[in-house]
Amino acid sequence: MGCSRNCGLLTGAIIGGVLAIFGGALIPLGDYLVDRTIRKEDVIENGTIAYENWVVPGSPVYRQFWFYDVQNPEEVMNNGSRPILKQIGPYTYRMRYLPKENITQHPDYTVSYMLPNVARFEPDMSVGSENDTFTCINLAVVAAPSMYQNSFVQILLNTWIKSSKSLMLQTRSVKEILWGYEDPFLKKILYPVERKIGVFYPYNGTSDGLYRVFNGKDDIRKTAIIQSYKNKRYHKYLELHSSYCFISSIDGASFPPFVKKDRILRFFSSDICRSIYGIFDSEQIVKEIPLYRFTVPRAAFASPLETPENKCFCTETVLSKNCTASGALDISACKEGKPVYITLPHFLYASEDVSENIEGLSANKDEHETFLDVEPTTGFTLRFAKKLQINLLVKPAPKIEALSKLTKSYIFPVLWLNETAIIDDKKAAMFRSKVISSIKLLHLLQVLLIIVGCVMFLAFVISYCICKSNKLSE
């Protein structure tokens, strides 16, 4: 009888020990299974979860616009006074709701595609209609002296500007400024030029690309990384600084899986002709899904002295004070010579010599910074807000009457935008069930086996020792 009881206790202890060991063994085995599943489903190939969310964004993408309305137009045009601006917005458009086109898989583990450009106004998410008007910079007039610096040409331009009754400032609608309008000054020019102009003209009905990205089939760490854009690994206008201006980054919709907090996430935007990056900021919970938040730091818009890669976007030495000013990047080279500068909204992180020429702006880090919330296991971006400000360089031009009152060059804000998306409830539920719940269940099973096994092992060993002690005392 005593032998049977002692054997039973020892057997129970052995079973408990085996369960604990098995639970411990499940940790590397579980990690292997998760790794294998993610490596399979993160490949950009027909039939995977990644492919479904890559062809068409898994969540609605919206672009909100805030426009800067000039409050003192007469003083600015007649006296060269500092503009006083008031932001109006948001005016919201649904973007990226059409699937990628001309998707082609290549033998070198890349996939190429075109991204159709489309924007649909969302009145219920806007403060007014597309026909709302405001006073803003005259895009064509202000760009003229930067694009045509020859004195004789500027005299001709002045004649056409005056005959069209164009001024430095103008009144335009939301729809016109964004998507284009026939400019009266450009219509007067005698030689062939594009008569329409707009911040994003042309857009609707056009396509962006050709993109070519790695599909991750041979190396999951390269998933969605851009191999080339428009058949180039560098922007054609940046080849002189190619060591800094490499396009190798991602469009931001997803990143290679197993994202760590110390990783720098680079993403490319064709709107601003550059790659930009985010660094880890905090942990977030979105619809019961744990995420890592990455934000664009101040250094991304710093001077080339601090951030060498920004050398690509410093081509003007006077305004930038020999490339020492921070917060504004010159992208005119990819905008057909138009003097376009990008900053963060309200000149966030800009040096004083950039922001001091404008009144009415109030930068706020919480409101104006760009962030991406990334699910670390899969690398999928489940929430983001990409925020940028579009500006034009205005400069004195004595030969052009409309600009003759200016006393110095400065950056004039036109609008700022927030491109944003968040995973919807249906997709979030699917993601939780297919990814989060499976991983949680596996971890729970590991912990449960280890705890139960350890408790059984200790309980039976202690019971065996007590029985042995009682037997000896008898």
Disulfide bonds with the S-S distance in Angstrom:
Cys245-Cys312 1.77
Cys273-Cys334 1.68
Cys314-Cys323 1.94
